[in-house]
């Protein structure tokens, strides 16, 4: 288990100093990746994400909003002046995020979340191993980023064209200024670390669906 330290300051709430908090990345039983052979593109893209390990109790308010940042939801390696399926290297897509939270009285908000990634090897991908990089950010809703943490995602395709990886992020702690500060004041965003060219490619809605590394671009 690798642990990271966060220090969050509630800009909008303007309260007391925030304590140091920990964000832990957990891969239960090691690397939770499941290389798969290519599947038909028309197959239903429905994924089963396990239940989060949080105590079931009545919170003092709603949980923070959890979202995938659209500009950073996909990762595609290719020369963007020659966008063709034959030029694609490694690819990735964040398929979904689930989260739950706990807080009562004047406690801080504690959030656990699961992130599901689908990764691919295109024709120009070299080797079976690729370390992707993604981030998790806590924001004061629609305004400032309070903290942002980066994580490495090592993937071994083991000779396959596709792999799925589930990441469990545990122990995101968001201090609350007062007992009336609810989780709805905050957002938790997730995304790949991408280049400006990748972000623009995502922003325009163009993408290559991961399907044995030979898919055609979608508009």
C-alpha positions as CSV (number, residue, x, y, z in Angstrom):
1,X,0.0,0.0,0.0
2,X,1.4,3.4,-1.0
3,X,0.3,6.4,1.0
4,X,0.3,10.1,0.0
5,X,-0.1,13.1,2.2
6,X,-2.6,15.9,1.3
7,X,-3.1,19.2,3.0
8,X,-6.4,20.7,2.0
9,X,-7.4,24.3,2.7
10,X,-11.1,25.3,2.3
11,X,-10.8,28.5,0.3
12,X,-14.5,29.3,0.1
13,X,-15.3,28.3,3.7
14,X,-12.5,30.4,5.2
15,X,-12.1,28.5,8.4
16,X,-9.4,27.0,10.5
17,X,-6.2,25.5,9.3
18,X,-6.6,22.1,7.7
19,X,-4.9,19.1,9.1
20,X,-2.7,16.9,7.0
21,X,-4.7,14.1,5.4
22,X,-3.7,10.9,3.7
23,X,-4.7,9.5,0.3
24,X,-3.9,5.8,-0.2
25,X,-3.9,3.9,-3.5
26,X,-4.9,0.3,-3.1
27,X,-4.7,-2.6,-5.5
28,X,-6.4,-5.4,-3.6
29,X,-4.4,-8.6,-4.0
30,X,-1.8,-6.8,-6.2
31,X,-2.4,-5.4,-9.6
32,X,-6.1,-5.8,-10.4
33,X,-5.8,-6.1,-14.2
34,X,-7.5,-8.5,-16.4
35,X,-6.0,-8.8,-20.0
36,X,-8.7,-9.8,-22.4
37,X,-8.7,-10.6,-26.1
38,X,-10.5,-8.2,-28.4
39,X,-14.3,-8.1,-28.2
40,X,-16.9,-6.9,-30.7
41,X,-17.3,-3.2,-30.7
42,X,-21.1,-3.5,-30.4
43,X,-20.8,-5.4,-27.1
44,X,-22.4,-3.7,-24.1
45,X,-19.8,-1.6,-22.2
46,X,-21.2,-2.3,-18.8
47,X,-18.8,-2.8,-15.9
48,X,-19.3,-4.2,-12.4
49,X,-17.5,-2.2,-9.8
50,X,-17.3,-3.7,-6.3
51,X,-19.0,-2.1,-3.3
52,X,-16.9,0.4,-1.4
53,X,-15.7,-0.4,2.1
54,X,-17.4,2.3,4.1
55,X,-19.5,2.2,7.2
56,X,-23.2,2.6,6.4
57,X,-24.5,5.5,8.4
58,X,-26.5,8.6,8.0
59,X,-24.3,11.5,6.9
60,X,-24.7,15.1,8.0
61,X,-25.3,16.0,4.3
62,X,-24.7,14.9,0.7
63,X,-21.3,13.5,-0.6
64,X,-19.0,15.5,-2.8
65,X,-19.7,15.3,-6.5
66,X,-17.3,12.9,-8.3
67,X,-16.7,13.4,-12.0
68,X,-14.3,12.4,-14.8
69,X,-12.8,15.5,-16.5
70,X,-13.9,15.2,-20.1
71,X,-10.6,16.6,-21.5
72,X,-8.6,14.0,-19.6
73,X,-10.9,11.0,-19.8
74,X,-9.0,9.4,-22.7
75,X,-5.3,8.8,-23.4
76,X,-4.2,8.3,-27.0
77,X,-0.6,8.1,-28.1
78,X,-0.2,9.1,-31.8
79,X,1.2,11.9,-34.0
80,X,-1.8,14.3,-34.0
81,X,-0.9,15.7,-37.4
82,X,-1.4,12.2,-38.8
83,X,-4.5,10.9,-36.9
84,X,-5.0,7.4,-38.2
85,X,-5.6,4.1,-36.4
86,X,-2.4,2.6,-37.9
87,X,-0.5,5.3,-36.0
88,X,-1.9,4.7,-32.6
89,X,0.4,3.5,-29.7
90,X,-0.9,2.9,-26.2
91,X,-4.4,4.1,-25.3
92,X,-6.5,4.4,-22.2
93,X,-10.0,5.4,-21.1
94,X,-11.6,6.0,-17.7
95,X,-14.7,3.9,-18.0
96,X,-16.3,4.9,-14.7
97,X,-16.0,6.1,-11.1
98,X,-18.0,5.2,-8.0
99,X,-17.6,6.8,-4.6
100,X,-19.1,7.0,-1.1
101,X,-18.5,9.2,1.9
102,X,-18.8,9.4,5.6
103,X,-19.2,12.4,7.9
104,X,-21.2,13.4,10.9
105,X,-21.3,16.3,13.4
106,X,-18.1,18.3,12.9
107,X,-16.1,15.4,11.4
108,X,-14.2,15.9,8.1
109,X,-15.6,14.3,5.0
110,X,-14.0,10.9,4.3
111,X,-14.3,9.6,0.8
112,X,-13.4,6.2,-0.8
113,X,-13.6,5.7,-4.6
114,X,-13.1,3.1,-7.3
115,X,-11.9,4.0,-10.8
116,X,-12.2,1.6,-13.7
117,X,-9.7,1.9,-16.5
118,X,-9.7,0.3,-19.9
119,X,-6.2,0.3,-21.6
120,X,-5.2,-0.8,-25.1
121,X,-2.2,-1.4,-27.3
122,X,-2.4,0.0,-30.8
123,X,-0.2,-1.0,-33.8
124,X,2.6,1.4,-32.8
125,X,2.7,0.3,-29.2
126,X,6.1,-1.1,-28.3
127,X,6.3,-3.9,-25.8
128,X,3.8,-5.3,-23.2
129,X,4.4,-2.8,-20.4
130,X,3.2,0.8,-20.1
131,X,3.0,3.0,-17.0
132,X,0.1,5.5,-17.3
133,X,-0.3,8.4,-15.1
134,X,-3.5,9.8,-13.7
135,X,-4.6,12.3,-11.1
136,X,-7.3,12.9,-8.5
137,X,-8.2,16.5,-7.5
138,X,-10.4,17.9,-4.8
139,X,-12.0,21.3,-5.7
140,X,-14.1,23.9,-4.1
141,X,-17.1,23.3,-6.4
142,X,-16.8,25.3,-9.7
143,X,-13.9,27.4,-8.4
144,X,-10.5,26.6,-7.0
145,X,-8.5,23.4,-6.9
146,X,-7.8,22.6,-3.2
147,X,-5.4,19.7,-3.9
148,X,-4.3,17.5,-6.7
149,X,-2.4,14.2,-6.4
150,X,-0.8,12.1,-9.2
151,X,-0.6,8.3,-9.4
152,X,1.3,5.9,-11.6
153,X,-0.7,3.1,-13.2
154,X,1.7,0.3,-14.3
155,X,0.1,-2.1,-16.8
156,X,1.4,-5.4,-18.2
157,X,-0.7,-6.4,-21.2
158,X,0.9,-9.9,-21.2
159,X,0.6,-10.3,-24.9
160,X,-3.0,-9.1,-25.2
161,X,-4.3,-6.0,-26.9
162,X,-6.5,-4.9,-24.1
163,X,-6.5,-4.8,-20.3
164,X,-8.9,-3.5,-17.6
165,X,-7.6,-2.2,-14.3
166,X,-9.6,-1.2,-11.2
167,X,-8.0,1.3,-8.8
168,X,-9.3,1.8,-5.3
169,X,-8.5,5.2,-3.7
170,X,-9.1,5.2,0.0
171,X,-8.9,7.8,2.7
172,X,-9.6,11.1,0.9
173,X,-10.2,13.5,3.8
174,X,-11.7,16.9,3.3
175,X,-11.8,19.2,6.3
176,X,-15.0,21.1,6.9
177,X,-15.0,24.7,8.1
178,X,-18.2,24.3,10.2
179,X,-20.8,21.7,11.0
180,X,-23.0,23.3,8.3
181,X,-20.4,22.8,5.5
182,X,-21.7,19.9,3.4
183,X,-20.1,17.7,0.8
184,X,-22.1,19.4,-2.0
185,X,-19.6,22.3,-1.7
186,X,-16.8,20.1,-3.2
187,X,-16.1,18.1,-6.3
188,X,-13.6,15.3,-6.8
189,X,-12.3,15.1,-10.4
190,X,-10.3,12.3,-12.0
191,X,-8.3,12.3,-15.2
192,X,-5.3,11.0,-17.1
193,X,-2.2,13.2,-17.3
194,X,-2.4,14.2,-21.0
195,X,-0.6,16.5,-23.3
196,X,-2.2,19.6,-24.7
197,X,-2.7,17.8,-28.0
198,X,-4.4,14.9,-26.3
199,X,-6.7,17.3,-24.4
200,X,-7.7,19.0,-27.6
201,X,-8.3,15.6,-29.3
202,X,-10.6,14.7,-26.4
203,X,-12.3,18.1,-26.4
204,X,-13.3,17.9,-30.0
205,X,-15.0,14.6,-29.4
206,X,-12.7,12.6,-31.6
207,X,-11.4,9.3,-30.2
208,X,-10.3,5.8,-31.1
209,X,-12.3,3.1,-29.4
210,X,-10.2,0.4,-27.9
211,X,-10.9,-2.8,-29.9
212,X,-7.8,-4.9,-30.4
213,X,-5.9,-1.7,-31.3
214,X,-7.4,-1.4,-34.8
215,X,-10.5,0.8,-34.2
216,X,-11.5,3.6,-36.4
217,X,-11.8,7.2,-35.1
218,X,-15.2,8.2,-33.7
219,X,-16.6,11.7,-34.1
